Amino acid sequence: MFKSILVPFDGSQGAEAALAKAAALAQLCGAELTLLTVYRHHSLLEASMHMLRPDEPADLDDIMRSHAKEVAERGKSLVVESGISAPRAFVKAGPVARTITGFAKERRHDLIVIGSRGLGSLEGVLLGSVSHKVTSLSETPVLVI
């Protein structure tokens, strides 16, 4: 049925629920499971606020990338606990929904399993959730949990 399943993972409860369902489906189908954690580049406002705190690392992108790697590793650990021995995890920067759909298309995933609500942002509340955007943009089938 499915050979390759992609799970966007931001560490939220919704993402954990999606990950659990995707792991069960991957075991049932014998599919490969891939996690993707996406972070956005910081804004100019965040950069200007950062100048007020010189004791922190100079590059917010490095901080965000490091946090995203931690989130991806946590997701990978959850998958291993569910019995899947070789999950793959990736970290990418960019607009979240477009990065997810582009990654799925590029890597030829058969299915995207995504939580209905993630960590989100004010933008997400005003403009719609990432899962809604992914379902609108994706050429790959999407299962929203």
DSSP file (Angstrom, degrees, kcal/mol; ACC not computed):
  #  RESIDUE AA STRUCTURE BP1 BP2  ACC     N-H-->O    O-->H-N    N-H-->O    O-->H-N    TCO  KAPPA ALPHA  PHI   PSI    X-CA   Y-CA   Z-CA
    1    1 A M              0   0    0      0, 0.0     2,-0.4     0, 0.0    29,-0.0   0.000 360.0 360.0 360.0 -73.6    0.0    0.0    0.0
    2    2 A F        +     0   0    0     23,-0.2     3,-0.1     1,-0.1   107,-0.0  -0.922 360.0 177.1-111.9 137.9    2.4    2.7    1.2
    3    3 A K  S    S+     0   0    0     -2,-0.4    29,-3.0     1,-0.3     2,-0.4   0.668  74.0  28.4-106.4 -25.8    6.2    2.4    0.8
    4    4 A S  E     -a   32   0A   0     27,-0.2   106,-2.3   104,-0.1   107,-1.3  -0.948  64.3-171.2-146.6 118.1    7.3    5.7    2.2
    5    5 A I  E     -ab  33 111A   0     27,-3.1    29,-2.8    -2,-0.4     2,-0.5  -0.927   8.0-155.9-115.6 131.4    5.6    7.9    4.8
    6    6 A L  E     -ab  34 112A   0    105,-2.9   107,-2.8    -2,-0.4    29,-0.2  -0.899   6.5-170.2-106.4 132.1    6.6   11.4    5.8
    7    7 A V  E     -a   35   0A   0     27,-3.0    29,-2.1    -2,-0.5     2,-0.3  -0.941  15.2-146.4-122.6 108.3    5.7   12.9    9.2
    8    8 A P  E     -a   36   0A   0      0, 0.0     2,-0.5     0, 0.0   107,-0.4  -0.598  25.4-165.7 -67.6 130.0    6.3   16.6    9.7
    9    9 A F        +     0   0    0     27,-2.7    29,-0.1    -2,-0.3    66,-0.1  -0.959  31.2 161.1-132.1 117.2    7.2   16.8   13.4
   10   10 A D        -     0   0    0     -2,-0.5    -1,-0.1    27,-0.1     3,-0.1   0.318  62.4-106.4-112.6   5.2    7.4   20.0   15.6
   11   11 A G  S    S+     0   0    0      1,-0.3    -2,-0.1    60,-0.1   107,-0.0   0.414  76.2 133.0  87.6  -3.0    7.2   18.3   19.0
   12   12 A S  S  > S-     0   0    0      1,-0.1     4,-2.2   103,-0.0    -1,-0.3  -0.235  72.6-106.9 -76.1 168.9    3.6   19.3   19.7
   13   13 A Q  H  > S+     0   0    0      1,-0.2     4,-2.3     2,-0.2     5,-0.2   0.893 122.1  52.9 -62.3 -40.0    1.0   16.9   21.0
   14   14 A G  H  > S+     0   0    0    103,-0.4     4,-2.2     1,-0.2    -1,-0.2   0.901 109.3  48.4 -62.1 -41.0   -0.7   16.9   17.6
   15   15 A A  H  > S+     0   0    0      2,-0.2     4,-2.5     1,-0.2    -1,-0.2   0.879 110.1  52.0 -67.2 -38.2    2.6   16.0   15.9
   16   16 A E  H  X S+     0   0    0     -4,-2.2     4,-2.2     2,-0.2    -2,-0.2   0.899 109.9  49.1 -64.9 -39.7    3.2   13.2   18.5
   17   17 A A  H  X S+     0   0    0     -4,-2.3     4,-2.1     2,-0.2    -2,-0.2   0.917 112.5  47.8 -64.2 -43.2   -0.3   11.8   17.8
   18   18 A A  H  X S+     0   0    0     -4,-2.2     4,-2.7     1,-0.2    -2,-0.2   0.895 110.7  52.3 -63.5 -40.1    0.4   11.9   14.0
   19   19 A L  H  X S+     0   0    0     -4,-2.5     4,-2.5     2,-0.2    -2,-0.2   0.901 108.1  50.4 -63.5 -42.2    3.7   10.2   14.6
   20   20 A A  H  X S+     0   0    0     -4,-2.2     4,-2.1     2,-0.2    -1,-0.2   0.922 113.4  45.2 -62.7 -44.5    2.1    7.4   16.6
   21   21 A K  H  X S+     0   0    0     -4,-2.1     4,-2.4     2,-0.2    -2,-0.2   0.910 113.6  49.9 -65.0 -42.3   -0.5    6.8   13.8
   22   22 A A  H  X S+     0   0    0     -4,-2.7     4,-2.8     2,-0.2    -2,-0.2   0.889 109.5  51.5 -64.5 -39.4    2.2    7.0   11.1
   23   23 A A  H  X S+     0   0    0     -4,-2.5     4,-2.3     2,-0.2    -1,-0.2   0.917 111.1  47.5 -63.6 -43.5    4.4    4.5   13.0
   24   24 A A  H  X S+     0   0    0     -4,-2.1     4,-2.1     2,-0.2    -2,-0.2   0.913 114.1  47.2 -63.3 -42.3    1.5    2.0   13.3
   25   25 A L  H  X S+     0   0    0     -4,-2.4     4,-2.4     2,-0.2     6,-0.3   0.892 110.6  52.3 -66.2 -40.3    0.7    2.4    9.6
   26   26 A A  H  X>S+     0   0    0     -4,-2.8     5,-1.8     1,-0.2     4,-1.7   0.901 110.5  47.9 -63.0 -41.1    4.3    2.0    8.6
   27   27 A Q  H  <5S+     0   0    0     -4,-2.3    -1,-0.2     2,-0.2    -2,-0.2   0.913 112.4  49.5 -65.1 -41.6    4.5   -1.2   10.6
   28   28 A L  H  <5S+     0   0    0     -4,-2.1    -2,-0.2     1,-0.2    -1,-0.2   0.883 122.2  32.5 -63.4 -40.1    1.3   -2.5    9.0
   29   29 A C  H  <5S-     0   0    0     -4,-2.4    -1,-0.2    -5,-0.1    -2,-0.2   0.571 104.4-120.6 -94.8 -11.3    2.5   -1.7    5.5
   30   30 A G  T  <5 +     0   0    0     -4,-1.7    -3,-0.2    -5,-0.2     2,-0.2   0.831  59.7 160.3  70.8  31.6    6.2   -2.3    5.9
   31   31 A A      < -     0   0    0     -5,-1.8     2,-0.3    -6,-0.3   -27,-0.2  -0.500  45.7-111.2 -88.9 154.8    6.8    1.3    4.9
   32   32 A E  E     -a    4   0A   0    -29,-3.0   -27,-3.1    -2,-0.2     2,-0.5  -0.645  32.2-144.8 -78.1 139.6    9.8    3.5    5.5
   33   33 A L  E     -a    5   0A   0     -2,-0.3    55,-2.0   -29,-0.2     2,-0.4  -0.939  17.2-176.4-115.1 128.3    9.1    6.3    8.0
   34   34 A T  E     -ac   6  88A   0    -29,-2.8   -27,-3.0    -2,-0.5     2,-0.3  -0.980  10.6-154.2-125.2 132.9   10.7    9.7    7.6
   35   35 A L  E     -ac   7  89A   0     53,-3.3    55,-2.0    -2,-0.4     2,-0.4  -0.815   7.5-166.1-101.9 146.1   10.4   12.7   10.0
   36   36 A L  E     -ac   8  90A   0    -29,-2.1   -27,-2.7    -2,-0.3     2,-0.5  -0.977   4.4-169.5-134.1 121.3   10.8   16.2    8.9
   37   37 A T  E     - c   0  91A   0     53,-2.7    55,-2.3    -2,-0.4     2,-0.4  -0.950  11.6-165.6-109.4 125.7   11.3   19.2   11.3
   38   38 A V  E     - c   0  92A   0     -2,-0.5     2,-0.4    53,-0.2    55,-0.2  -0.921   5.8-173.1-115.0 133.7   11.1   22.6    9.7
   39   39 A Y  E     - c   0  93A   0     53,-2.3    55,-2.1    -2,-0.4     2,-0.3  -0.931  19.1-129.2-122.0 151.6   12.1   25.9   11.2
   40   40 A R        -     0   0    0     -2,-0.4     3,-0.1    53,-0.2     2,-0.1  -0.730  27.5-106.7 -97.7 146.1   11.7   29.3    9.9
   41   41 A H        -     0   0    0     -2,-0.3    -1,-0.1     1,-0.1    20,-0.0  -0.403  47.3 -99.4 -64.2 147.8   14.4   31.9    9.5
   42   42 A H        -     0   0    0      1,-0.1    -1,-0.1    -2,-0.1     2,-0.1  -0.295  37.3-117.5 -69.4 155.2   14.1   34.6   12.1
   43   43 A S     >  -     0   0    0      1,-0.1     4,-2.1    -3,-0.1     5,-0.1  -0.373  24.5-106.2 -87.0 168.8   12.6   37.9   11.2
   44   44 A L  H  > S+     0   0    0      2,-0.2     4,-2.4     1,-0.2     5,-0.2   0.856 121.7  56.3 -62.8 -35.0   14.2   41.3   11.2
   45   45 A L  H  > S+     0   0    0      2,-0.2     4,-2.3     1,-0.2    -1,-0.2   0.939 107.6  47.2 -61.9 -46.9   12.3   42.2   14.4
   46   46 A E  H  > S+     0   0    0      1,-0.2     4,-1.9     2,-0.2    -2,-0.2   0.889 111.5  52.1 -61.9 -38.2   13.7   39.1   16.2
   47   47 A A  H  X S+     0   0    0     -4,-2.1     4,-1.0     1,-0.2    -1,-0.2   0.907 109.5  48.3 -65.3 -41.0   17.2   40.1   15.0
   48   48 A S  H  < S+     0   0    0     -4,-2.4     3,-0.3     1,-0.2     4,-0.3   0.877 111.6  49.7 -69.0 -35.5   16.8   43.6   16.3
   49   49 A M  H >< S+     0   0    0     -4,-2.3     3,-1.4     1,-0.2    -1,-0.2   0.849 104.4  60.5 -68.0 -33.1   15.6   42.3   19.7
   50   50 A H  H >< S+     0   0    0     -4,-1.9     3,-2.0     1,-0.3    -1,-0.2   0.807  90.8  67.8 -64.8 -29.2   18.5   39.9   19.8
   51   51 A M  T 3< S+     0   0    0     -4,-1.0    -1,-0.3    -3,-0.3    -2,-0.2   0.709  91.1  63.6 -64.9 -17.8   21.0   42.8   19.7
   52   52 A L  T <  S+     0   0    0     -3,-1.4    -1,-0.3    -4,-0.3    -2,-0.2   0.594  99.9  55.3 -80.2 -10.1   19.7   43.8   23.2
   53   53 A R    X   +     0   0    0     -3,-2.0     3,-1.6    -4,-0.2    -1,-0.2  -0.675  60.6 166.9-123.4  75.6   21.1   40.4   24.6
   54   54 A P  T 3   +     0   0    0      0, 0.0    -1,-0.1     0, 0.0    -3,-0.1   0.618  67.5  72.1 -69.5 -10.6   24.8   40.3   23.6
   55   55 A D  T 3  S+     0   0    0      2,-0.1     3,-0.1     3,-0.0    -2,-0.0   0.594  86.4  79.3 -80.5  -8.5   25.5   37.4   26.0
   56   56 A E  S <  S-     0   0    0     -3,-1.6    -3,-0.0    -6,-0.2     0, 0.0  -0.538 101.1 -74.0 -93.8 163.5   23.6   34.9   23.7
   57   57 A P        -     0   0    0      0, 0.0    -1,-0.2     0, 0.0     6,-0.1  -0.195  43.4-124.5 -54.9 148.9   25.0   33.3   20.5
   58   58 A A  S    S+     0   0    0      1,-0.1     2,-0.7    -3,-0.1    -2,-0.1   0.736  89.4  63.2 -72.6 -25.5   25.1   35.7   17.6
   59   59 A D     >  -     0   0    0      1,-0.2     4,-1.5     2,-0.0     3,-0.4  -0.880  54.9-169.5-114.2 111.4   23.1   33.8   15.1
   60   60 A L  H  > S+     0   0    0     -2,-0.7     4,-2.9     1,-0.2     5,-0.2   0.833  90.3  61.7 -64.5 -32.1   19.4   33.1   15.8
   61   61 A D  H  > S+     0   0    0      1,-0.2     4,-2.8     2,-0.2    -1,-0.2   0.899 102.5  51.3 -60.8 -38.5   19.3   30.7   12.8
   62   62 A D  H  > S+     0   0    0     -3,-0.4     4,-2.4     2,-0.2    -1,-0.2   0.906 110.9  48.2 -63.0 -41.2   21.9   28.6   14.5
   63   63 A I  H  X S+     0   0    0     -4,-1.5     4,-2.3     2,-0.2    -2,-0.2   0.930 114.0  46.0 -63.8 -45.8   19.8   28.5   17.7
   64   64 A M  H  X S+     0   0    0     -4,-2.9     4,-2.5     2,-0.2    -2,-0.2   0.898 112.8  50.0 -66.3 -40.7   16.7   27.6   15.8
   65   65 A R  H  X S+     0   0    0     -4,-2.8     4,-2.2    -5,-0.2    -1,-0.2   0.913 110.6  50.4 -62.8 -43.2   18.5   24.9   13.8
   66   66 A S  H  X S+     0   0    0     -4,-2.4     4,-1.8     2,-0.2    -2,-0.2   0.916 111.8  47.0 -62.5 -44.0   19.9   23.4   17.0
   67   67 A H  H  X S+     0   0    0     -4,-2.3     4,-2.4     1,-0.2    -2,-0.2   0.917 110.4  52.9 -63.8 -43.0   16.5   23.3   18.6
   68   68 A A  H  X S+     0   0    0     -4,-2.5     4,-2.6     1,-0.2    -2,-0.2   0.883 107.2  52.4 -60.8 -38.5   14.9   21.8   15.4
   69   69 A K  H  X S+     0   0    0     -4,-2.2     4,-2.4     2,-0.2    -1,-0.2   0.898 108.8  50.2 -63.9 -40.1   17.6   19.1   15.5
   70   70 A E  H  X S+     0   0    0     -4,-1.8     4,-2.1     2,-0.2    -2,-0.2   0.913 111.2  48.7 -63.0 -42.6   16.7   18.3   19.2
   71   71 A V  H  X S+     0   0    0     -4,-2.4     4,-2.3     2,-0.2    -2,-0.2   0.924 111.5  49.5 -62.8 -45.5   13.0   18.1   18.2
   72   72 A A  H  X S+     0   0    0     -4,-2.6     4,-2.4     1,-0.2    -2,-0.2   0.900 110.6  49.9 -62.2 -41.6   13.8   15.8   15.3
   73   73 A E  H  X S+     0   0    0     -4,-2.4     4,-2.2     2,-0.2    -1,-0.2   0.877 109.1  52.1 -65.5 -37.5   15.9   13.5   17.5
   74   74 A R  H  X S+     0   0    0     -4,-2.1     4,-2.0     2,-0.2    -2,-0.2   0.921 110.9  48.0 -63.7 -43.1   13.1   13.3   20.1
   75   75 A G  H  X S+     0   0    0     -4,-2.3     4,-2.0     1,-0.2    -2,-0.2   0.904 109.6  52.5 -62.2 -41.7   10.7   12.3   17.4
   76   76 A K  H  X S+     0   0    0     -4,-2.4     4,-2.2     1,-0.2    -1,-0.2   0.900 107.8  52.1 -61.0 -41.3   13.1    9.7   16.1
   77   77 A S  H  X S+     0   0    0     -4,-2.2     4,-2.2     1,-0.2    -1,-0.2   0.888 107.1  52.7 -62.1 -40.4   13.4    8.3   19.7
   78   78 A L  H  X S+     0   0    0     -4,-2.0     4,-1.1     1,-0.2    -1,-0.2   0.892 109.2  49.5 -62.6 -39.4    9.6    8.0   19.9
   79   79 A V  H  <>S+     0   0    0     -4,-2.0     5,-1.7     2,-0.2     3,-0.4   0.915 109.5  50.6 -66.5 -43.0    9.5    6.1   16.6
   80   80 A V  H ><5S+     0   0    0     -4,-2.2     3,-1.6     1,-0.2    -2,-0.2   0.896 107.2  55.0 -61.3 -40.1   12.2    3.7   17.8
   81   81 A E  H 3<5S+     0   0    0     -4,-2.2    -1,-0.2     1,-0.3    -2,-0.2   0.801 101.6  59.0 -62.4 -28.4   10.2    3.1   21.0
   82   82 A S  T 3<5S-     0   0    0     -4,-1.1    -1,-0.3    -3,-0.4    -2,-0.2   0.533 127.9 -96.9 -80.9  -4.6    7.2    2.1   18.9
   83   83 A G  T < 5S+     0   0    0     -3,-1.6     2,-0.6    -4,-0.3    -3,-0.2   0.445  83.2 127.9 109.2  -0.1    9.3   -0.7   17.3
   84   84 A I      < -     0   0    0     -5,-1.7    -1,-0.3     1,-0.1    -2,-0.1  -0.814  40.7-162.9 -91.8 124.0   10.5    0.8   14.1
   85   85 A S  S    S+     0   0    0     -2,-0.6    -1,-0.1     1,-0.2    -5,-0.1   0.760  73.0  32.4 -84.4 -25.4   14.3    0.3   14.0
   86   86 A A        +     0   0    0     -7,-0.1    -1,-0.2     2,-0.0   -53,-0.2  -0.357  66.7 163.4-134.5  58.7   15.5    2.7   11.3
   87   87 A P        -     0   0    0      0, 0.0     2,-0.4     0, 0.0   -53,-0.2  -0.444  28.8-139.0 -71.4 151.3   13.5    5.9   11.1
   88   88 A R  E     -c   34   0A   0    -55,-2.0   -53,-3.3    -2,-0.1     2,-0.4  -0.885  15.6-164.7-109.7 144.5   15.1    8.8    9.2
   89   89 A A  E     -c   35   0A   0     -2,-0.4     2,-0.3   -55,-0.2   -53,-0.2  -0.993   5.4-175.0-132.6 136.8   14.9   12.4   10.4
   90   90 A F  E     -c   36   0A   0    -55,-2.0   -53,-2.7    -2,-0.4     2,-0.4  -0.925  13.3-151.3-128.3 152.9   15.7   15.6    8.6
   91   91 A V  E     +c   37   0A   0     -2,-0.3     2,-0.3   -55,-0.2   -53,-0.2  -0.996  21.4 174.0-124.2 128.9   15.8   19.3    9.5
   92   92 A K  E     -c   38   0A   0    -55,-2.3   -53,-2.3    -2,-0.4     2,-0.4  -0.944  22.1-137.9-132.5 153.4   15.1   22.0    6.9
   93   93 A A  E     +c   39   0A   0     -2,-0.3   -53,-0.2   -55,-0.2   -55,-0.0  -0.876  54.4  68.8-108.7 145.2   14.7   25.7    7.0
   94   94 A G  S    S-     0   0    0    -55,-2.1     2,-0.3    -2,-0.4    -2,-0.1  -0.865  89.5 -20.3 146.0-176.0   12.0   27.6    5.1
   95   95 A P     >  -     0   0    0      0, 0.0     4,-2.6     0, 0.0     5,-0.2  -0.501  66.9-133.2 -62.7 125.9    8.3   28.3    4.9
   96   96 A V  H  > S+     0   0    0     -2,-0.3     4,-2.4     1,-0.2     5,-0.2   0.904  94.5  39.5 -58.0 -58.6    6.8   25.4    6.7
   97   97 A A  H  > S+     0   0    0      1,-0.2     4,-2.5     2,-0.2     5,-0.2   0.911 119.2  46.8 -62.2 -43.9    4.0   24.1    4.5
   98   98 A R  H  > S+     0   0    0      1,-0.2     4,-2.3     2,-0.2    -1,-0.2   0.864 111.8  51.4 -66.7 -35.5    5.9   24.7    1.2
   99   99 A T  H  X S+     0   0    0     -4,-2.6     4,-2.3     2,-0.2    -2,-0.2   0.909 111.2  48.2 -67.2 -41.4    9.0   23.0    2.7
  100  100 A I  H  X S+     0   0    0     -4,-2.4     4,-2.4    -5,-0.2    -2,-0.2   0.954 115.4  42.9 -62.9 -51.1    7.0   20.0    3.7
  101  101 A T  H  X S+     0   0    0     -4,-2.5     4,-2.1     1,-0.2    38,-0.2   0.881 114.9  50.0 -67.3 -37.3    5.2   19.6    0.4
  102  102 A G  H  X S+     0   0    0     -4,-2.3     4,-2.8    -5,-0.2    -1,-0.2   0.910 111.2  49.0 -65.7 -41.6    8.4   20.2   -1.6
  103  103 A F  H  X S+     0   0    0     -4,-2.3     4,-2.6     2,-0.2    -2,-0.2   0.920 110.9  50.2 -62.6 -45.5   10.3   17.6    0.5
  104  104 A A  H  <>S+     0   0    0     -4,-2.4     5,-2.3     1,-0.2     4,-0.5   0.900 114.4  44.2 -61.7 -41.4    7.5   15.0    0.0
  105  105 A K  H ><5S+     0   0    0     -4,-2.1     3,-0.8     3,-0.2    -2,-0.2   0.935 114.1  49.0 -68.9 -46.5    7.5   15.6   -3.7
  106  106 A E  H 3<5S+     0   0    0     -4,-2.8    -2,-0.2     1,-0.2    -1,-0.2   0.883 117.9  39.8 -60.1 -41.5   11.3   15.6   -4.0
  107  107 A R  T 3<5S-     0   0    0     -4,-2.6    -1,-0.2    -5,-0.2    -2,-0.2   0.421 108.3-125.2 -91.7   0.7   11.7   12.4   -2.0
  108  108 A R  T < 5 -     0   0    0     -3,-0.8    -3,-0.2    -4,-0.5     2,-0.2   0.898  39.0-177.7  57.2  47.6    8.7   10.7   -3.6
  109  109 A H      < -     0   0    0     -5,-2.3  -104,-0.2    -6,-0.2    -1,-0.2  -0.498  24.5-146.5 -72.6 146.7    6.8    9.9   -0.4
  110  110 A D  S    S+     0   0    0   -106,-2.3     2,-0.3     1,-0.2  -105,-0.2   0.709  77.7  14.8 -83.8 -23.3    3.5    8.1   -0.8
  111  111 A L  E     -b    5   0A   0   -107,-1.3  -105,-2.9    29,-0.1     2,-0.5  -0.995  57.3-149.2-155.6 142.3    1.8    9.7    2.2
  112  112 A I  E     -bd   6 142A   0     29,-2.2    31,-3.2    -2,-0.3     2,-0.6  -0.978  14.2-165.4-110.9 126.7    2.2   12.7    4.5
  113  113 A V  E     + d   0 143A   0   -107,-2.8     2,-0.3    -2,-0.5    31,-0.2  -0.965  19.7 170.3-113.9 118.2    0.8   12.1    8.0
  114  114 A I  E     - d   0 144A   0     29,-2.4    31,-2.9    -2,-0.6     2,-0.1  -0.951  35.1-112.2-133.5 145.5    0.4   15.4    9.9
  115  115 A G        -     0   0    0   -107,-0.4    16,-0.2    -2,-0.3  -100,-0.1  -0.462  25.1-128.7 -72.1 147.5   -1.1   16.6   13.1
  116  116 A S  S    S+     0   0    0      1,-0.2     2,-0.4  -102,-0.2    15,-0.3   0.810  95.2  24.4 -69.6 -28.8   -4.1   18.9   12.8
  117  117 A R  S    S+     0   0    0     14,-0.1  -103,-0.4    13,-0.1    -1,-0.2  -0.993  70.5 171.5-138.6 130.7   -2.6   21.5   15.1
  118  118 A G        -     0   0    0     -2,-0.4  -105,-0.1  -104,-0.2  -109,-0.0  -0.166  59.6 -64.5-112.0-151.1    1.1   22.0   15.9
  119  119 A L  S    S+     0   0    0     -2,-0.1  -108,-0.0     1,-0.1  -106,-0.0   0.866  78.7 166.2 -70.4 -36.2    3.0   24.6   17.8
  120  120 A G        -     0   0    0      4,-0.1     2,-0.3     3,-0.0    -1,-0.1   0.102  26.1-122.6  57.4-166.5    1.9   27.2   15.3
  121  121 A S     >  -     0   0    0      1,-0.1     4,-1.7     0, 0.0     5,-0.1  -0.919  35.6 -82.3-161.1 177.4    2.1   31.0   15.6
  122  122 A L  H  > S+     0   0    0     -2,-0.3     4,-2.2     1,-0.2     5,-0.2   0.887 129.4  57.3 -60.0 -37.8    0.0   34.0   15.5
  123  123 A E  H  > S+     0   0    0      1,-0.2     4,-3.3     2,-0.2     5,-0.3   0.896 103.4  53.4 -58.8 -40.6    0.3   33.8   11.7
  124  124 A G  H  > S+     0   0    0      1,-0.2     4,-1.7     2,-0.2    -1,-0.2   0.879 108.3  49.1 -63.1 -38.7   -1.2   30.3   11.9
  125  125 A V  H  < S+     0   0    0     -4,-1.7    -1,-0.2     2,-0.2    -2,-0.2   0.909 119.4  38.1 -65.9 -42.0   -4.2   31.5   13.8
  126  126 A L  H  < S+     0   0    0     -4,-2.2    -2,-0.2     1,-0.1    -1,-0.2   0.856 129.2  28.4 -78.6 -36.4   -4.8   34.4   11.4
  127  127 A L  H  < S-     0   0    0     -4,-3.3    -3,-0.2     1,-0.3    -2,-0.2   0.488 117.2 -88.8-109.4  -4.6   -4.0   32.6    8.1
  128  128 A G     <  -     0   0    0     -4,-1.7    -1,-0.3    -5,-0.3    -2,-0.1  -0.225  50.0 -63.7 111.6 157.6   -4.8   29.0    8.8
  129  129 A S     >  -     0   0    0     -4,-0.1     4,-2.0     1,-0.1     5,-0.1  -0.259  39.4-117.0 -75.8 161.3   -2.9   26.0   10.1
  130  130 A V  H  > S+     0   0    0      1,-0.2     4,-3.0     2,-0.2     5,-0.2   0.904 116.1  56.2 -62.0 -41.9    0.1   24.3    8.5
  131  131 A S  H  > S+     0   0    0    -15,-0.3     4,-2.3     1,-0.2    -1,-0.2   0.889 106.6  49.9 -61.1 -37.9   -1.9   21.1    8.1
  132  132 A H  H  > S+     0   0    0    -16,-0.2     4,-1.6     2,-0.2    -1,-0.2   0.919 112.4  47.1 -64.9 -43.2   -4.6   23.1    6.1
  133  133 A K  H  X S+     0   0    0     -4,-2.0     4,-2.3     2,-0.2     5,-0.2   0.901 110.5  52.5 -65.0 -40.7   -1.9   24.6    3.9
  134  134 A V  H  X S+     0   0    0     -4,-3.0     4,-2.5     1,-0.2    -2,-0.2   0.930 108.6  49.9 -62.4 -44.6   -0.2   21.3    3.4
  135  135 A T  H  < S+     0   0    0     -4,-2.3    -1,-0.2     1,-0.2    -2,-0.2   0.843 113.5  47.7 -63.2 -31.2   -3.5   19.7    2.2
  136  136 A S  H  < S+     0   0    0     -4,-1.6    -1,-0.2    -5,-0.2    -2,-0.2   0.858 120.8  34.3 -75.4 -35.8   -4.0   22.6   -0.2
  137  137 A L  H  < S+     0   0    0     -4,-2.3    -2,-0.2    -5,-0.1    -3,-0.2   0.714  94.0 103.5 -92.5 -23.5   -0.5   22.5   -1.7
  138  138 A S     <  -     0   0    0     -4,-2.5     4,-0.1    -5,-0.2   -36,-0.1  -0.361  42.7-172.6 -77.8 138.0    0.4   18.8   -1.7
  139  139 A E  S    S+     0   0    0    -38,-0.2    -1,-0.1    -2,-0.1    -4,-0.0   0.562  76.9  80.8 -89.5 -15.4    0.4   16.5   -4.7
  140  140 A T  S    S-     0   0    0      1,-0.1   -29,-0.1   -39,-0.1   -30,-0.1  -0.704  99.3 -98.5 -88.4 139.9    1.1   13.7   -2.2
  141  141 A P        -     0   0    0      0, 0.0   -29,-2.2     0, 0.0     2,-0.4  -0.301  41.0-150.1 -57.1 144.0   -1.9   12.3   -0.3
  142  142 A V  E     -d  112   0A   0    -31,-0.2     2,-0.6    -4,-0.1   -29,-0.2  -0.976  12.5-162.4-125.4 129.7   -2.2   13.8    3.2
  143  143 A L  E     -d  113   0A   0    -31,-3.2   -29,-2.4    -2,-0.4     2,-0.5  -0.959  13.6-156.5-109.0 117.4   -3.7   12.2    6.3
  144  144 A V  E      d  114   0A   0     -2,-0.6   -29,-0.2   -31,-0.2   -31,-0.1  -0.838 360.0 360.0 -98.5 125.1   -4.5   14.7    9.0
  145  145 A I              0   0    0    -31,-2.9   -30,-0.2    -2,-0.5    -1,-0.1   0.375 360.0 360.0-105.1 360.0   -4.6   13.4   12.6
